[in-house]
Amino acid sequence: MAVKEDAPIAAIATAPGRGGIGVVRISFGSKDVHAVNTLMAALFRRQLVPRRACYVPFLDANGKALDRGIGLYFPAPRSYTGEHTLELHGHGGPMVLQLVVQRCIEAGQAFGMRLAEPGEFTRRAFLNDKLDLAQAEAVADLIEASTFAAARSAQRSLEGAFSRAVHALVEQLTRLRTLVEATLDFPEEEIDFLSRADAHGQLTHLRNALEEIRRNAQQGALLREGLTIVIAGRPNVGKSSLLNALAGNERAIVTPIAGTTRDQITQTIQIEGIPLHIIDTAGLRTAEDEVERIGIARAWGEIEHADAILHVLDASAGATPDDQAMAARFPSRVPVVRVLNKTDLTPIAPCVEHPDKNGPTVRLSAKFADGIDLLRAQLLEMAGGQAGSENVYSARQRHLDALAAASQHLNIAAEHAAHHAQALDLFAEELRLAQQQLNSITGEFTPDDLLGEIFSRFCIGK
């Protein structure tokens, strides 16, 4: 059964587990201040002064204290959700917090109080115009941020940097659409629209601005998700040693026995704030037993879904026919860095080579961690190398998809503009579709089912 969007809701707003402080949040939906006063009377036996912290007991139905702490009342619309809101700051024990939530729902039963769904407080903030959709998603990104750079990026989006960039683009697009529509409405004026309104110049500026936003959003998505990098190569070329050197610890077992690694080992590292998920896979060769065969099959599965591949070769032996056959099987869409390991066994010092258009080659010694910084620099360059940029926005795949679709519509519009006398109406339609895609980012054009999907991934209480 669908829940009522305007019903009062309550939930624990702090993370699961024990802590010094726990917070219970209550938002009153469409209910007026009478409901707030009724609940405060039941819980505290007094009324709270708006936006002033008060030390109060949290009372059960018999008037006995379940806990004591700070009560805060935020009248609508000056609250997180835009509705009348209460926050109860008590001790952070799971049981006492659950008892307080149960008491809130019990005391508010007469006016429909229920337990909040995941993300429902933030969803209400969006529906009440306290946040747009990109800002609302940035709330979850800030909570989930695993690096300093990711947290900074999410905070910028929460403050509206991403939304302002999108809105500025929409405003420019709207002005161009207005000129186009006016020309369509009054063809008898015979206005040379494209030249007098500098439509080509405006469209070029729009496309350039959109590409800049896409670059910053793609970098922000990297900060959220990171790159998945697979270490691949023949047995005994030093793949596990390379993983240990990159991770800075003995994460994988290293022995001179070929086929030691039978299944993938994953380690997440950070380079300049960008998370990289490094996967060490089984040595790729003709398997000698069933277990190894399964491990090799899984290795090729990881390679198919990788963002990048580190192809490790033995520098002392050079590229073998097996190495070449393996490289030929790598997906063409996935960038590859050739790593010539064991340079300590050769007269050539660690270095970076760019032999051809197929990507760089890094010579290093994983055993002695000599040249690892050269590989880290290559990985950072592959990831974009802009983690500290003040223009990076926290972005999700749906944002990237919308920006890509908008870019495609503007590209088609540019093609129509070249033949405007025959296709001005098609030009106008592509501009409209581009604006629709951009509006979906901030939630001005977003289906309800997508909203449900977005907010269902939030934690309860936020």
ABEGO torsion letter per residue (X at the ends): XBBBAABBBBBBABBBEBBABBBBBBBAEABBAAAAAAAAAAAAGBBBBBGBBBBBBBBBAAGBBABBBBBBBBBOABBAAGBBBBBBBBBABAAAAAAAAAAAAAAAAAAGBBBBBBGAAAAAAAAAGABBAAAAAAAAAAAABABAAAAAAAAAAAAGAAAAAAAAAAAAAAAAAAAAAAAAABAAAGBBAAAAAGAAAAAAAAAAAAAAAAAAAAAAAAAAAEBBBBBBEBBGAGAAAAAAAAAGBBABBBBABBGABABBBBBBBBBGGBBBBBBBBBBBBBBABAAAAAAAAAAAAAAAABABBBBBBBAAAEBBAAAAAAAAABBAABBBBBBBBGAAABABBBBBBBABAAEBBBBBBAAAGBGAAAAAAAAAAAAGGAAABAABBBBBAAAAAAAAAAAAAAAAAAAAAABAAAAAAAAAAAAAAAAAAAAAAAGABBBAAAAAAAAAABBBGX
